[in-house]
């Protein structure tokens, strides 16, 4: 479980502020520069996939033998439990997995991204000054993978004058259910009821990303300007601390805002009441408990989306200084090998989980081992994390002959931040510049086992328990045929990016306009849905086995618009992408 400190003011490192970014755990961007309400490019990634583990314990690497104590800062997050176990304590203990590989590591909790950036810049300055093993700053930080595009942009801009930069080198685990978007219960059954919602959250944080993603998947506009209100979009109350969003919801927070429509002021002002929150565990426990009390306006609040559905959104990414890591490849490899071996052990051994949970309590200085262990596994719909091994990393970063899943995560969330806050979040930095898998590749080359990706178990006839999201896409086909036109390529790429963050079954519904024979249209619509499925499976078979993707054809029987106009017929020639929860 990833805990986020409450009641904390935004701490903006000077070096980051001068770079034009507000880079911290509470977001990177100024809401006052937000774009008009619109539906972002959809975001949705592969499911169930858990790689078969390459046995890191069999990776033969000579101990680094360095006396240098590397410093690492991490969010308070159960996904790091494998690394904690591998270290043996806050500082590396004798006989631990890190110690056996010649690694000395000091781990510290840090919930503020600005402070992480400041520490990585301090490390870079010391390294630039000629210290081969800087005593200042931190060698590594661990943050949520969906927040990395903005973090990389801010941190690398701050380090640019030093001729240095940061890179992701691997992942320690995932959030799997603990981060969530909460709204009134009626919304869960009918997502369109979320139009006009007012959700409290920390801007550009992963929890709020969940709300953005869920709205996107349901074709609901997003008003990212926290100073205005759009009754046709989801809207936000920007807060500086995570607990503040929950507390405002519980208290029935209200304010008066100018009303906008499609980004333009209408001249109306309206009193609006917060009815949602982007939160985490145990924040969701507090919300559920307090809102159940008599007389609370927030009664019935529930999670409409979480990292249980968006299971690939939040890998716990490890970020280090590119130049220093290139000068110390053996040390970096040994650190990763030990952390990933610890991840495998924690996931497969209750004793290892208990030991790691005890170290979590010491590092995070909060609660006890029983608490961290309980919410690592998840309890009553709360919490839920997992640790990763080498095989999981091979799958995440596309190193097992499979689609590069993390590149899709990076692209999707980087583009969302850019779309809604373009004046302060430029285009995401090139993926190849900010993600370096060479250390993982070196470990895989030395492993005695082959890492094989497993996309999870899907049954073509599994019963549908709920429709999670539905969105229409306009994909161009040749007239009267099921062949794509060249213009379809970009949309198909976006569809695949968007259906690669979830662990859900995908249904593709084909539709036509009313021109031509109804029977022919029915067959054509099914053939076009099948063409989209075949394209997805061909381009990302590891994430989308055939059983995961279903198709149906509806011909011209379910129009969205009037077929009497050219514009209406164009809207009706579409493919609906539906995300299904199955048992």
SEDREN-748916 format. One record per residue: x, y, z of N, C-alpha, C, O, CB in turn. Coordinates in steps of 0.2 Angstrom, whole numbers, plus 5000, padded with zeros to 4 digits. Glycine has a CB too. Layout:
XYZXYZXYZXYZXYZ
...
// end
This chain:
500449945000500050005000500450065000500950075004499550005006
500350114996500650174995500350224999499750244998500750194988
500650245005500350305009500650365007501150375005500450295016
500150425007500350485005500250535011499750535014500050514999
500750575013500750615019500150665018500150695013501350645020
499850675023499250725023499550785027499950795030498650695027
499150845025499250905028499950935027500150985030499250895036
500150915021500850945019500750995014500450985009501350885017
501151055015501051105010501551085004501951045005501351175013
501351114998501851104993502551124994502651184996501551134986
502951084993503651104993504051104986504151054983504051054998
504151164984504451164977505151184977505351234980504051224973
505551134975506251154975506451204970506151214965506651084973
506851254972507051314969507351294962507151324957507551354972
507751244962508051224955507551204950507551214944508551164956
506951174953506451154948505951214946505751214941505951094952
505851254951505451314950505751354944505451384940505351354956
506451364944506751404939506751374933506851404927507451414941
506551304933506551264926505851274923505651254918506751194927
505351304927504751314925504251264926503651254923504751324917
504351224931503951164933503851164940504251184944504251094931
503251144942503051134949503051054950502551024949502351154951
503651034951503750954951503750924958504250934962504450934948
503250894960503250864966502650804966502350794961503050914972
502650774972502150714972501450744971500950704969502150684978
501350804972500650834971500550864965500050894964500550884977
500950844960500850874953501350914950501750944954500150904953
501350924944501850964940501651024937502051064935502150924935
500951034937500751084932500251134935499851114940500351054926
500151194933499751244936499051234932498951244926500051314934
498551224936497851214934497651274931497151274926497451194940
497851334932497651394929497751394922497451444918497951454932
498251354919498351354912498051294909498251284903499151354911
497551264912497251204909496851224903496651274901496751184914
496851174898496551174892495751174893495551154898496751124887
495351184888494651174888494451104889494851054888494351204882
493851094891493551024892493550984886493351014881492851024895
493850924886493850884880493950814882494150804888494350904875
493850764878493950694879494650684877494850684871493450654876
495050654882495750644880495850574876495350534876496150634886
496450564873496550504870496450444874496750454880497150504866
496050394873495850344877496550304880497050304876495450294874
496450274886497050244889496850184892496450184897497350294894
497150124890496950064893497450014891497550004885496250044890
497749974896498249934894498149854895497549844898498949954897
498649804894498449734894498249714901498349744906499049704892
497949654901497749624908498149574910498649554908497049604907
497949544916498149494919498849464918499049424922497749434917
499249494914499849474912500349474918500449524921500149514907
500549414920501049414925501649364922501449304921500849384932
502149394921502749354918502949294922502949294929503349394916
503049234919503349184923504049204925504449234921503449114919
504249194931504849224934505549194932505649134932504849224941
505949234929506649214928506949214935506849264939507049264923
507249164937507549154944508149194944508749174942507749084945
508049254947508649304948509149274953509749294952508349364951
508949224957509449204962510049164958510549154960509149154967
509849144952510349104948510749154943511149124939509949054944
510549214943510949264939511649264943511749284948510649334939
512149254939512849254941513149324940513349334934513249194938
513249364945513649424945514149434950513949414956513049484945
514749454948515249454954515049514958514749564956515949474950
515049504965514849564969515249624967515849624965515049544976
514849684968515149744966515749764971516149794968514549804967
515649744977516249754981516349824983516949844985516849724978
515949874982515949944983515849954990515349924993515549984978
516250004993516050025000515550085000515350105005516750045004
515350104994514950164993514250144996513950094993514950184986
513950185000513250185002512850224998512850284998513150205010
512450184993511950224989511350244993511150204997511750174983
511050304992510450324995509850314990509950334984510550394998
509350294993508750294989508150324992508050304998508550214987
507750364989507150384992506550354988506550344982507050464991
506050334992505450304989504750334992504750354998505450224990
504250324989503550334992503450284997503750224996503050344986
503050295002502850245006502350205003501750215002502550275013
502550145000502250104996502350024996502950014996502350124988
501849984997502049914998502349884992502649824992501349884999
502249914986502549884980503349884981503649844977502449924974
503649914985504349914986504549864992505149854993504649984989
504149824994504249774999504849724998505249705002503649735001
504849704991505449654989506049694990506549654992505349634982
506149754988506749784989506949794997507549784999506749854986
506449805001506549815008506849745011507249745014505849835012
506449695009506749625011507449615009507849585013506249575008
507549635003508249615000508749655004509349635004508249634993
508549715007509049755010509149735017509649745020508849835010
508649705020508649675027508549725032508349705038509349655028
508449795031508349845035508349915032508449915026508849845042
508349965036508350035033509050035029509050065024508250085038
509550015032510250005029510449935028510149895032510750045034
510749925023510949855021511249815027511749835030511449855015
510949755028511249715034511649655031511549635026510649685038
512049635036512549575034512149515032511649495036513049565039
512249485027511949425025511349435021511049385018511749385031
511149495020510549515016510649505008511249495006510249585017
510149505004510249494997510649544994511149534989509549484993
510549604996511049664994511749654996512149664992510749734997
511849635002512549625005512849565001513449575000512449605012
512549514999512849464996513049484989513549454986512349404995
512749534986512949554980513449624980513549654975512349574975
513649634986514149684987513849754986514149804985514649684982
513149764988512849824988512649854995512449814999512149814983
512749914996512649945002512050005000512250044996513249975005
511549995003510950045002510650075008510550035013510450004997
510550135008510150165013509450195010509450235005510550225016
508950175013508250185011507950235015507950235021507850125010
507550285012507250335015506550355012506450345006507650405015
506050365016505450385014505450455012505650505015504850375019
505050465006504950535003504350534999504350504994505650554999
503850575001503250574998503150634993502650644990502650575003
503650674993503650744989504150734983504750734984503850804994
503850744977504250734971504750794971505250784968503750734965
504550854973504950904972505650894976506150914974504650974975
505550864982506150844986506550794983507150794983505950824993
506250744979506550694976507050724970507550714969506150644973
506650774966507050804961507650844964508150844961506550854957
507550884969508050924972508650874974509250894974507750954979
508450814977509050774979509350744973509950724974508750714984
509050724968509350704962509750754959510350744956508850674957
509550814959509950874956510650884961511150894958509550934956
510550874967511150884972511650824970512250834970510850874979
511350764969511850714967512150724960512750714960511450644966
511850754956512150774949512650824950513150824947511550794944
512550874954512950924955513650904958514150924956512750984960
513550854963514150824966514550784961515150784961513950784972
514150744957514550704952514850754947515450734944514050664948
514550804945514850854940515450884943515950904939514350904938
515450894949516050924953516650874953517150894956515850944959
516550814951517150764951517150714957517550674957517750804952
516550704960516450654965516250594962515650594960516050674971
516550544961516350484957515750444961515350414958516950434956
515750454968515250424972514950484976515150484982515450364976
514450524974514250584977514050564984513550524985513750614973
514250604989513950594996513350634997512950625001514450615001
513250684992512650724992512050694988512150654984512750794990
511450714990510850694986510750614986511050584991510950714979
510350594982510150524981510350494975510250524969509450514983
510550424975510750394968510050374965510050374959511150334970
509550354969508950324965508350354969508350374975508950254966
507750354965507150374968506650324965506750294960506850444967
506050314969505550264966504850304966504650324972505450204971
504550304961503950344960503450304956503650244953504050414957
502850324955502350294951502450304944502650354941501650324953
502450244940502650244933502250294928502450324924502650184930
501550304930501150344926501350424927501250464923500450334927
501650434933501850504934502550524931502850574932501850514941
502950474929503650484926503650534921504150564920503950414925
503250534916503350584910503450654913503850684910502750574905
503050674917503050744920503650744925504050794924502450754924
503850694929504450694933505050704929505550744930504450634938
505050664924505650664919505750734916506350754916505650604914
505250754914505250824910505550874915505950914913504550844908
505250874921505450924926506150914929506550964929504950924932
506350854930507050844933507550844928508050874929507050764936
507450824922507950834917508050904915508650924913507750784911
507550944915507651014913508051044919508451084917506951054913
507951024925508351054931509051034930509551064932508051034937
509150974927509850944927510250964920510850944919509850874928
509850994916510151004909510751044909511251024905509651044905
510851094913511451134913512051094916512651114915511351204917
511951044919512451004922512650944917513150914918512250964928
512250944911512450894906512250824908512550774906513150894904
511750824913511550754916510750744915510450794914511750754923
510550684916509850674916509650614920510150574922509650664908
509050594920508850534924508550484919508250504914508350554930
508550424921508250364917507850314922508150304927508750334913
507350284920507050234923507450164921507650164915506250224921
507550124926507950064924507650004926507849944924508650064928
507050004929506649944931506049964935505950024937507149894934
505749904937505149914941505149864947505349804946504449914937
504949884953504949844959504249814960504249764964505149884965
503749834957503049804959502549854956502649894952502949794966
501949844958501349884956500849894961500749864966500949844950
500449954960499849964964499349924961499249924955499650034964
498949884965498449834962497749844966497549794969498649764961
497449904966496849914969496849974974496249994975496649854972
497449984977497350034982497250104980496950144984498050034986
497450124974497350194971496650194967496550154963497850224967
496250244969495550244966495250314965495450354968495150194970
494750314960494250364959493650354962493250304960494250384952
493350394967492750374970492250424969492350484969492850374978
491650404967491050444965490450414968490450354971490950454958
489850444968489250414970489050354967489250344961488650464969
488750304970488650234968488250234962488450184958488250194973
487850274960487450274954487850284948487750254943486950334954
488450314949488850324943489150264941489350254935489450374945
489250214945489650154944489150114939489450084934489750104950
488550114939488150084934487950124928487750094923487450064938
488050184928487950234923488450284923488350344925487250264923
489050274920489650324920489450394917489750444919490150304916
488950404913488750464910488450514916488450574915488250454905
488250484921488050524927488550564930488450604934487650474932
489250544928489750584931489850654928490250694930490450544930
489550664923489550734920489350784925488750774928489150734913
489750834926489550884931489850864938489750904943488850894932
490150804939490450794945491050834947491350864943490750714945
491150844953491650884956492150844961491850824966491350944960
492750824958493150774962493750814965494050844961493350724957
493850794971494450824974495050784973494950724973494350834982
495650814972496250774971496850814970496750874969496150734965
497450784970498050814969498150814962498250764959498650784973
498250874959498350874951498950844949499450844951498350944949
498850804943499350764940499650704944500050674942499950804938
499350694949499550634953499150574950498650574946499350634960
499450514951499150454949498450434950498050414946499550394951
498250454957497550444959497050484954496550454952497450464966
497250544953496850584948496850564941496450564937497050664949
497450534939497550504933497050454932496750444926498250474932
496850414937496350364936495650394934495350364930496250324943
495450454937494850484936494850504928494350494925494750544940
495450534926495550554919495450494915495050504910496250584918
495750444916495750384912495050354911494850334906496250334914
494750344917494050324917493550364913493150334909493750314924
493650434914493250474910493350464903492850464898493350544912
493950464901494150454894493850394891493550394885494950454893
493950334895493650274892492850274891492650234887493850214897
492550324895491850324894491650384890491050404890491550324901
492050414887491950474882491650534886491150564883491450454877
491850544892491650604896492150654896492650644897491450574904
491950714894492350774894492650784901492450774906492050834891
493250814900493650834906493750914907494050934902494350794907
493650944912493751014913494351014918494251004924493151054915
494951024915495551024920495651084924496051094928496151004916
495251144922495351204925494951204932494351204932495051264921
495351204937495051194944494651254947494451264952495551174949
494651314942494351374944493651384941493251424943494751434943
493451334936492851344933492451284934492651234936492951364925
491851284931491351224932491051214925490751254922490851234937
491151154922490751134916490251074918490451024920491251104911
489651094917489151044919489150984915488750934916488451074919
489450984909489450924904490150884905490250834901489350944897
490550904910491250874911491350854918490950864922491750924908
491850814919492050804926492550864928492950884924492450734927
492450884934492750944936493150924943493050874946492351004938
493650974945494050954950494151014955494151074954494750934947
494250984961494451034967495151014968495350964970494051024973
495651064967496351054967496551064975496351114978496751104963
496851014977497151014984497851004985498150984980496750964988
498151024990498851014991499050954995499650934995499151084995
498650924998498750865002498250815000497650835000498850875009
498350745000497950694998497350695003496750685001498250634998
497450695010496950695015496450755014495850745016497250695022
496650805011496250865011495650855006495050875007496650925008
495750815001495250794996494650754999494050764998495550754990
494950705003494450665007494050705012493450695013494750605010
494350745016494050785021493550835018493050845021494650825025
493750865013493250905010492650875007492050895008493550945004
492750815004492150775002491650755008491050765008492350704999
491950735014491650715020491250775023490650765025492050685025
491550835022491250895025490750925021490350975023491750945027
490650905015490150935010490450995007490051045006489550945013
491050995005491351065003490951084997490851054992492051055001
490851154997490551184991490851254990491151284994489751194993
490851274984491051344982490651364976490351324972491851344980
490751434974490451464968490951464963491451494964490051534970
490751444957491251454951490851474945490251474944491551384950
491251514941490951534934490851464930491251424930491451584930
490351464926490151404922490451414915490451474912489351404922
490751364912490951364906490651304902490351264904491751354906
490651314895490451264891490951264885491051304881489651284888
491251204884491751194879492251244880492551264875491451194872
492451254886493051304887492851374887493351414888493551294882
492251394886492051464885491551484891491151444893491751484879
491751544894491251564899490551584897490451604891491551634903
490051554901489351574899489051634902488551654900488951514901
489451664907489151714911488751694917488651744921488751754906
488651634918488351604924488851594929489351574928487851544922
488551594935488951574941488551524945487951524945489151634946
488851474947488451414950488851394957489451384957488351354945
488451374962488651344968488751274967488251234965488251364974
489351244968489451174966489751134972490051164976489951164960
489551074973489751034979490150974977489950944972489051014983
490650964981491150914979490750844980490450834986491750914983
490750804976490450734977490950674975490650624974489850734973
491550694974492050634973492750654975492850704977492050624965
493150594975493850604978494250554974494050504972493850594985
494850574973495450534970495850514976496250564979495850564964
495850454978496150444985496550374984496650344979495650434990
496750354990497150294991496950254997496550285001497950304991
497250204999497150165005497650195010498250185008497150085004
497450215016496850205019496350265019495850265022496950195026
496450315014496050365013495350345011494850375013496250415008
495350285007494650265005494250235011493650235011494750215000
494650205016494350175022494050235026493450225028494850145026
494350285026494050345030493450375027492950385030494550405031
493450375020492950405016492350355017491750385018493050415009
492450295016491850245017491550245024490950245024492150175015
491950255029491750255036491350315037490750315040492350245040
491650375036491350435037490750445033490250475036491850495036
490750435027490150445023489550395024488950415022490350435015
489650345028489150295030488750325036488250295038489450235031
489050375039488650405045488050445043488050475038489150455049
487550445047486850475046486950545044487350585047486450475052
486650565039486550635037487150665032487150725030486550675043
487550615030488150635026487950635019487650595016488750585027
488050695015487850705008488250655004488050634998488050775006
488850635006489250585002489050515003489450475001489950595004
488550495006488250435008488250395001488050414996487550425011
488550335001488450284995489050294990489050264985487850304991
489550334993490150344988490550284987490550234992490650394992
490750264981491050204980491650214975491650264971490550154977
492050164974492550164969492250154962492050094961493150124971
492350194957492150184950492650154946492550124941491850244947
493350164948493850144945494450144949494550184954494050184938
494950094948495550094952496050054949496050034943495350054959
496650044952497250014949497049934949497549894947497850024952
496449914951496249844950496049834943496249784940495749824955
495749884940495549884933496149904929496349874924494949924932
496449964931497049994927497649964930498050004933496950064928
497749894929498249864933498949874931499449864935498149794933
499049904925499749924923499949994923500450014922499849904915
499450034926499550104926500150124931500550174930498950144929
500250094937500650114942501250064944501250044949500250134948
501650054939502250014941502650064946502750124945502649994935
503050034951503450064955504150074952504550024952503550034962
504250124948504850134944505450164948505350204952504650184938
506050134946506650154949507050204944507150184938507150094951
507250254947507450314943508150334945508250344951507050374942
508650324941509350344943509650394938509450414933509750284943
510250414940510650464936511050434931511450384932511250504941
510850444924511150414918511850404918512150354918510850444912
512250464919512950464919513250424924513750384923513250534919
513050424930513350394936513250314935513650274936513050414942
512650294932512450224931512850194926513150144926511750214930
513050234921513450214915514150194918514450154915513450264909
514350234923515050224925515050174930515650144932515250294929
514450144933514450094938513950034936513450024940514250124945
514050004930513549964928513449894932512949874933513649934921
514049874935513949814939513649824946513249784948514649784941
513749884948513349904955512649914953512249884957513649974957
512449944948511749944946511449884945510849864947511649994940
511749834941511449774940511349734946510849694947511949734935
511849734951511849694957511249724961510849684965512449704961
511149794962510649824965509949794963509549774966510649894965
509849794956509249774953509149694954508549674956509249784945
509649654953509649584954509349574961508949524962510349554953
509649604966509449594973508749614974508349574978509949624978
508549674972507849694973507349654970506849644973507849764971
507549624964507049584960507049514963506449484963507249584953
507549494965507549424969507149434975506749384977508249404971
507249484979506749504985506049504983505649484986507049564988
505949534977505249544975504949474974504349464975505149584968
505249424971505049354970504949324976504449284977505549314965
505349334981505349294987504749324991504349284994505949304991
504649384991504049414995503449394992502949374996504049494995
503349384986502749364982502649294984502049264984502749374975
503149254985503049174985503149154992503049094993503549144981
503349194997503449165004503149215009503249275009504249165005
502749185013502449225018502949255023502849305026501849185022
503449215025503949235029504349295027504449345030504449175031
504449295020504849355017504349415017504649465018505049335010
503749405016503249455016503249495023503249555024502549435014
503249445028503149475035503849515036503749565039503149415040
504349485034505049525036505049585032505249635035505649475034
504849585026504849645022504349705024504449765025504649635014
503749675027503249725030503549755036503349815037502649685031
503949715040504249745046504749805044504749855048504549695050
505049795039505549845037505149905034505349965035506049815031
504649895030504149945028504049995034504050055033503549925025
503749965039503550005045504150045048504050105050503349955051
504750015047505350055050505550115045505650175047505950015051
505550095039505750145034505150205033505350265033505850115027
504550185033504050235032503850265039503450315039503450195029
504050235044503950265051503150275052502950325054504250335052
502850225050502050225051501850155052502050115048501750265045
501350145057501050085058501550035060502050045062500550065052
501349965059501749915061501749855055501449865050501549875067
502149805056502249755051501549725049501449715043502649705053
501149715054500449675053500049725048499649695043500049665059
500049785049499649835045499949835038499549825033499749905048
500549835037500849835030500749765026500649765020501549855030
500749715030500649645027499949645025499749615020500849595032
499449665029498749655028498549695022498249665017498349685034
498849755021498649795015499049785009498849805003498649865017
499649745010499949715004499549675000499449674994500649685006
499149625004498749575001498049604999497749584995498649515006
497849665002497249695001496749655006496749605008496949674994
496249705009495749675013495149715012495149775013496049685021
494549675011493949705010493849765005493549815006493749745017
494249744999494249794994494749854995494749904991493549824993
495149855000495649905002496349885001496449825002495449935009
496749924999497449904998497549864992497149864988497749865004
498049824992498249784986498849804982498849854978497649784981
499349774983500049784979500349724977500149664980500549824984
500849724973501249664971501949684970502049744968500949624965
502349634971503049654970503249614963502949574961503549624975
503849634960504049614954504649574954505149594958504049664949
504749534949505449494948505749514942505449554938505349424949
506249474940506549494933506049474927506049514923507149454933
505749424928505249404923504749454922504549474916504949334924
504449484927503949534927504249594923503849634919503649554934
504849614925505149674921505249654914505149704910505849684924
505449594912505449574905504849584901504849614896505749504904
504249574905503649584902503449654901503249674896503149544906
503549694907503349764907503649804902503349844898503449794914
504349794901504749834896504849794889505249824885505449844899
504449744888504449714881505149684880505349684874504349764876
505449644884506049614884506049534883506549504883506549634889
505349514882505249444882504949424875504549374875504849414888
505149464870504849454864504149474863503749454859504849384862
503949524868503249544868503149624867503649654867502949524875
502549644867502449714866502749754872502649724878501649724865
502949814871503249854876502649894880502449944878503749904874
502449864886501949884889502049954893501650004892501749834895
502649964896502750024899502850084894502650144896503450014903
503050074888503050124883502350154882502250214881503450104877
501850104882501150124881500950164887500550214886500750064880
501150144893500950184899501250254899500950304900501150144905
501850254897502250324897501950364892501850424893502950314895
501750344886501450384880500750404882500650464881501450334874
500350364885499650384886499650434891499350484890499250324889
499950424897499950474902500350544901500150594903500150444909
500850534897501250594895500850634891500850694891501850574892
500450604886500050644881499450674885499250734883499850594876
499150644890498650674894498850734897498550784897498350624899
499450734901499650784904499850844899499650904901500350774908
500050824894500250884889499550914886499550974885500650854883
499050864885498450894882498150944886497850994884498050834880
498050924893497750964897498051024900497751074903497450924903
498751024900499151074903499751094898500351094900499451054910
499551114892500051124887500551174888501151174886499751134880
500351224892500851284893501451264898501951304898500451344895
501351214902501851194907502151124906502651114909501551214914
501751084902501951014901502051014893501551004890501450964904
502651014891502751004884502650934882502450894886503551034882
502850924876502750854873503250804878503750824880502950844866
502950744879503450704883504050694880504150684874503050634884
504650684884505250674882505250604878504850564880505750674887
505750594873505750534869505850474874506250474879506250534864
505450424874505450364878506250334878506450324884505050314876
506550334873507150304872507750344876508250314878507450294865
507550404877508050454881507950444889508450454893507950524879
507350424891507250424898507050354901506950344907506650464899
507150304897507050234900507650194897507750194891506350204897
508050164901508550124900508550054902508550034908509250154902
508450004898508349934900508949894899508949834900507749904895
509549924898510149884897510349844903510649794902510749934895
510149874909510349834915509949774916510149724918510349884921
509349784914508849724914509049674909509049614910508149744913
509249694903509449654898510049614900510149554898509549694891
510549644903511149614906510949554911511249504910511649664909
510549574915510249514920509949464916510049404918509849544925
509549474911509249424908509749374904509649314903508649454903
510249414901510749374897511149324902511349274900511249424894
511149344908511549304913511149254917511349204920511849344918
510449254916509949214919510049144916510149134910509249244919
509949094920509949024918509249004916509148944913510148974923
508749044916508049034914507849084909508049144910507549024920
507449064905507149114900506449144903506049104905506949074893
506449214903505849244905505349244900505449264894506049314907
504749214902504249204897503649244899503449244905504049134896
503349284894502749324896502149284896502049234892502649384891
501649294901501049264901500549314902500449354907501049214907
500049314897499549374897498949364901498549394901499349384890
499049304905498449294910497949244907497949234901498149354912
497449224911496949184909496349214906496049254910496849134914
496149204900495549234898495149174894495449134891495649294893
494449174896494049124892493549164888493249204890493649084898
493549134882493049164877492349164879491949214877493149134870
492149124883491449114885491349134892490849124895491249044884
491849174895491749194902491149244903491049284899492449234905
490749234908490149274909490349344911490849364915489749244915
490049394908490149464909489749484916489149474916489849514903
490149514920489849534926489649614926489249634930490349524932
490049654922489849724922490249754916490749724914490149764928
489949804913490249844908490649904912490349944915489749874903
491249904911491649954914491750024911491750074913492349924916
491750014904491850074900491650064893491650004890492550104900
491450114889491250114882491450174879491250234881490550094882
491750164873491950224869491950214862492150154860492650254871
491750254858491750254850492350274847492550334849491050284847
492550244842493150264838492950264831492550224828493750224839
493150314827493050324820493650294816494150324816492850394818
493650234814494150194810493950194803493450164801494350124813
494350224798494150224791494350154788494850124789494550274788
493850134784493950074780493750084773493450144771493450014782
494050044768493850054761493150044760492750004764494250004757
492850084756492050084755491850014754492049974749491850134749
491349994758491049924757491449864759491249814757490749924750
492049874762492549824763492749824770492649874774493149824758
493149774772493349774779494149784779494549764784493249704782
494349824774495149834773495249914776494849954774495349834766
495749924780495849984783496150034777496450014773496349984788
495950094778496350144774496950164777497050154783495850204772
497450204774498050224777497850274783498250274788498450264772
497350304782497150354788496950314794496950354800496550394786
496850254794496650214800497250204805497150184811496250154798
497850204802498450184806498450224813498550184818499050194802
498450284812498450324819497950304824498150304830498450394817
497350294822496850284826496950214829496850204835496150284823
497150164825497250094828497850094833497750064838497450054822
498350134831498850144836498650174843498850144848499450184834
498150224842497950254849497450204852497550194858497550314847
497050164849496650114852497050064856496950044861496250074846
497650034852498049994856498350024862498449984867498549964851
498650084861498850114867498350124873498550104879499150184865
497750134871497250144876496950084879496750084884496650184873
497050024875496749964878497349924881497349854880496349924873
497849954883498449914886498649934893499149914895499049924881
498149964897498349984904497849944908497949944914498250064905
497349914905496849874910497049804910497449774906496149894908
496649764914496649694914496049664912495849614915496949664921
495649704908494949684907494849654900495249654895494549744907
494349614899494149584893493849644888493549694890493549534893
494049644882493949694877493349664872493449614869494549714873
492849704871492349684866492349744861492349804862491649674869
492349724854492349774849491749764845491549714842492949754844
491349814845490649814841490749854835490949914835490149844846
490549824829490549864823489949894821489349854822490849814817
489849954818489249984816489350014809489950034807489050034821
488850024805488850054799488350104798487950114803488750004793
488350144793487750194792487150154788487250084788487950254787
486650184786486050144783486150134776485650114773485450184785
486650164773486750154765486850084764487250044766487350194763
486450054759486549984757486049944760485549964764487249964758
486149874759485649824761485849814768486349804771485749764757
485249804772485349794780485749734781486149734786484649794783
485549674777485949614779486649614777487049594781485649564774
486849654772487549664770487949704775488449694777487649694763
487549754777487849794783488049764789488549774792487349854784
487549714791487649674797488349634796488749634801487049624798
488349604790489049564789489649604789490149584791488949524783
489549664786490149704785490349734792490949734793489949764780
489849754796490049774803490449724807490849744810489449804806
490249664806490549614810491249594807491749584811490149544810
491349604800491949594797492449644799493049634800491949594790
492249704800492649764802492849754809493449774811492249834801
492349734813492549724820493149674821493549674825491949704825
493049614817493549564817494249594814494749564817493249504812
494149634809494849664807495149704812495849704813494649714801
494849744816495149774822495449724827495949734829494649824825
495049674828495349624833495949594830496449584834494749574834
495949574824496549544821497149584821497649564822496349524814
497049654820497549704820497849704827498449704828497349774818
497449704833497649714839498049654841498549654844497049724844
497749594840498049524842498749524838499249494841497649474840
498749544832499349534828499949584831500549564831499249554821
499749644833500249684836500449684843500949704845500049754834
500049644847500149644854499849574857499449574861499849704858
500049514854499749454855499949434862499449404866500049404851
500449454865500649434872500149464877499949434882501349454874
499949524876499449554880498749544878498249544882499549634880
498649524872497949514869497849454866497849454860497749574865
497849394870497749334866497049334863496549374866497749274871
496849294858496249294855495649294860495149324858496249244850
495749254865495149244869494949304873494449314876495249194874
495449354874495349414877494849464873494549514876495949444879
494849454867494549504863493949474859493949424856495049534857
493349504860492749484857492449534852492649594852492149474863
492049504847491849554842491049534841490849484842492249544836
490749594839490049584837489949634831490249694831489549604843
489449624827489249664822488549684823488049644824489349634815
488349754822487649774823487349814817486849834817487649824829
487749814811487549844805487349914806487749954809486949804802
486749934804486450004805485950004810485550054810486250024798
485949954814485349954819485449994825484950004829485249884821
486050024827486150064833486450124831487050134832486650024838
486150174827486450234825486550284831486150284836485950264820
487050324830487250374835486950444833486750484837487950384836
486850444826486550514823486150494818486050434816487150554821
485850554815485350544809485650524803486150554800484950614808
485450464800485750444794485650484788485850474782485550374793
485150534788484950574783485450624781485450654775484350604784
485950634785486450684784487150654783487250604786486550744789
487650684779488250654778488650654785489050604786488650694773
488550704789488850704795488650654800489050624803488750774799
487950644800487650584804487950524802488050474806486950594804
487950504795488150444793488850434795489050374796488050434785
489350484795490050474797490050454804490450414806490450534795
489650484808489650464815489450394816489650364821489250514819
488950374812488750304813489250244811489150194813488050294809
489650264806490150214804490750214809491250254809490450234797
490650174814491150174820491250104822490950054820490850224825
491750104827491850044831491850064838492150114840492550014829
491450034842491450044849491949994853491949934851490650034852
492350024857492749984861492449974868492350034872493450014861
492249914871491949904877492449864881492649814879491249874876
492549894888492949854892492449814897492049854901493449904896
492549754898492149714901492449674907493049654907491849654897
492049674913492349634919491949574918491349564917492149674925
492349514919492149454918492349404924492749424928492349414911
492049354925492249304930492549244927492749204931491549284934
// end
